[in-house]
Amino acid sequence: MARILVIASYTPSLVLFRGDLLRTLVDLGHEVTCCSPDPDDGTLGRLDAWGVAHRAFRLQRAGMNPVADMATIRDLRGIMASVRPDHVLAYTIKPVIYGCLAAGRQKVPAIHAMITGLGTTFMGQGVRAALVQAYVRFMYRAALKECRTVFFQNTDDRAVFAEYGLVTPGQAIMINGSGINLERFPCCPVPDGEPVFLLVARLVHEKGVADFARAARLVKARYPGARFQVAGFFDDHPRAIGRDEMAAWTADGVIEYLGPTDDVRPLMRQCAAYCLPSYREGTPRTVLEAMATGRAIITTDTPGCRETVDDGINGLLVPVRDPAALAAAMLRLCEDRNLLLEMGRRSRELAAKKFDVVQVNAVITHAMGLTASDQTADAPAVPD
């Protein structure tokens, strides 16, 4: 039995994105503790039911504040001194950087990082953005030097880290996103009637929310009955979609704003196609959920997103920041329901073949050296 500490920046993600992995680790007989900031009672209840402990730490999610970041490292070191983990697994940028640095200082035997995307930090342009990117690369280099394994969800991100010398070939392990639980997300028939296009995302411009709204306006000019739904929470990110902006789209009848949700399954069942015009991802979880539900996908030809679509087979790839191309893809599905249904069927097939969470978690536990001895030889490899 090993003691495992999992570090997250957003508490609900422990259930939404890592729940199957946490339960797998517990089922394998390991002692699992999670730590994250601002824990909520719902998440803590789910973790407790699974036999997973939780510890809170301080984290300023956005921006760089040396005082706050040092407090984060101190908190994490204190948790590690108490838990005495054999393995640390951190995901998202700040937990990876500060968690791995803290684990190195505490002499944790095995440290693992999961790169779930490069985030908006690597998308900025100009002198200030270049300085921030240089600083983040410096911090990644220091943190990942402590790691035994670094998991990547797409080959583009791995190539960026390799180009800057942030990881060695021996550290890098490819996984097919976070995986999707095919039982939790069963395939469902596409509803009859006018098509509903759905987008579920944090309400920031880099998710392509404004592009979705502009494309919706173009489509509704030809198909007034088509509906366009957005679900997600408003963020304090500098590039966030404002409440006034969303209110204007809804007032015009372009967008139906559904608010935040902790269960996307009803939304997936009622849509005809799923859209994510994001500027860059690790591997988008919502797309996997839509694929498992049996929905055609429209997403951008960009790192992370393109891994989920065989263009013209289970969905359509469009250029980034191109509402006209996005609208054209939507119109194609409005005009050809048979294509819409066939793409949905192929999405479910691809989800089962490539993104089944059981397969993804087998790769992770095997790479971490945590798989039960009778299962290790059967752990599947993930092709590049």
C-alpha positions, -999 to +999 in steps of 0.1 A: +000+000+000+012+035-009+002+069+005-008+092-023-014+129-022-033+145-051-031+183-055-057+204-073-064+241-078-102+237-080-119+215-055-149+203-076-124+190-102-114+163-078-148+147-083-156+159-119-123+152-135-104+128-111-132+109-094-127+077-113-089+078-108-093+084-071-117+055-067-093+033-088-064+041-064-086+033-034-098+001-049-061-009-055-056-006-018-038+027-015-043+055+010-054+086-008-055+122+004-065+152-018-057+188-011-073+218-027-083+254-018-118+265-007-133+230-002-171+227-005-193+204+015-206+185-016-172+176-028-160+167+007-190+144+012-183+126-021-146+121-012-154+109+023-178+083+008-150+070-014-126+067+015-105+097+003-092+122+029-090+160+022-067+188+034-071+225+024-044+249+014-043+285+004-040+294-033-045+325-053-057+309-086-052+339-109-022+361-113+013+361-096+017+373-061+050+361-045+037+365-009+006+344-017+026+318-037+051+314-008+021+308+015+009+281-009+043+263-008+044+265+030+009+251+033+017+222+009+050+214+028+030+213+060+005+189+045+032+167+031+050+167+065+018+154+081+006+130+054+041+117+045+031+106+010+050+081-011+036+097-042+024+132-051+003+138-082-004+175-091-024+189-120-030+224-135-003+250-135+000+263-099-004+229-082+021+214-106+047+242-100+042+248-063+032+212-055+062+196-072+086+222-056+072+215-022+073+178-027+110+180-038+118+200-006+100+174+015+119+146-002+088+128-014+100+096-031+079+098-063+065+131-078+042+132-108+027+161-127-002+161-151-002+189-178-039+194-185-033+222-210-011+253-213-038+277-203-041+314-213-006+321-201+009+308-233-016+325-255-007+361-248+013+384-271+035+414-265+063+422-242+045+417-209+031+383-221+066+373-232+081+381-198+053+361-180+058+332-203+096+332-196+089+333-159+064+304-161+088+283-182+115+289-156+092+278-128+081+248-147+117+238-154+125+239-117+094+221-107+094+193-133+130+186-125+117+170-094+093+147-112+095+110-120+067+112-146+049+141-164+016+132-181+006+150-213-029+150-228-018+159-263+014+158-283+015+195-291+019+204-254+045+177-250+064+192-280+063+227-264+077+214-231+104+194-250+114+223-271+121+245-240+138+216-222+112+214-195+110+176-196+131+147-207+118+119-231+120+095-201+096+116-181+069+123-207+039+099-207+010+104-231-026+098-219-059+103-237-072+131-216-089+125-183-109+097-199-147+093-198-168+070-178-189+053-204-214+039-179-220+074-163-224+088-198-245+063-218-253+069-255-287+086-259-309+093-289-306+127-305-339+146-298-362+153-327-371+189-338-349+219-344-313+214-336-298+225-303-261+234-302-245+233-268-214+248-253-203+241-217-172+260-205-158+286-182-170+319-195-138+333-208-129+344-244-103+317-248-131+291-247-145+307-279-178+318-262-180+351-281-172+332-314-201+308-305-225+337-300-214+354-333-218+321-352-252+316-336-264+349-349-253+340-384-271+306-383-303+320-369-305+343-398-311+312-420-325+288-394-345+308-369-356+277-350-320+266-342-311+270-306-278+278-290-272+271-253-243+280-231-236+266-196-208+277-173-198+300-145-186+336-147-149+339-139-127+366-124-102+360-152-089+391-170-104+377-203-137+367-188-170+371-206-189+399-187-224+394-173-236+424-194-222+408-226-241+375-218-272+395-209-271+412-243-269+379-262-298+365-243-319+396-247-314+394-285-325+358-285-292+346-298-280+326-267-299+307-240-277+310-209-283+280-186-260+290-158-234+268-141-241+231-136-225+203-117-241+176-139-239+181-176-257+149-186-292+164-189-278+191-211-259+166-233-290+145-237-311+175-249-286+188-275-282+177-311-245+187-314-218+199-291-195+229-299-163+239-283-145+267-303-117+269-278-083+284-286-063+256-269-070+227-245-053+197-229-080+173-240-114+189-233-135+169-208-168+183-221-161+171-256-155+136-243-188+137-224-206+147-255-189+120-275-199+094-250-235+106-252-234+101-289-233+137-302-216+152-333-188+175-323-178+209-338-145+221-324-114+240-334-083+226-352-061+234-323-040+214-297-062+193-275-094+198-295-082+182-327-075+150-308-112+144-303-124+147-338-118+127-370-128+155-393-159+147-413-164+114-394-175+121-359-175+159-362-161+190-379-129+209-373-129+247-378-102+273-376-097+292-343-113+326-339-135+321-371-172+326-363-181+324-401-164+289-404-181+278-371-215+290-385-209+271-418-202+239-398-234+244-378-254+250-410-241+218-425-255+198-395-288+218-397-292+208-433-282+172-430-298+153-401-285+120-413-250+133-411-257+147-377-269+113-365-240+093-381-214+116-366-230+111-332-228+073-336-191+076-346-184+098-316-196+071-292-175+046-310-144+068-307-151+075-270-152+038-263-121+030-284-098+058-273-110+076-242-125+050-219-115+061-184-107+025-174-079+024-201-067+059-193-064+052-156-046+019-162-019+039-181-016+064-152-014+039-124+010+017-143+033+046-151+032+057-114+040+021-103+007+018-084-011-009-104-017-042-086+009-068-095-016-090-113-027-061-136+006-045-144+014-066-175-020-058-190-018-020-187-023-007-222+001+016-239-011+048-255+003+055-290+016+089-298 
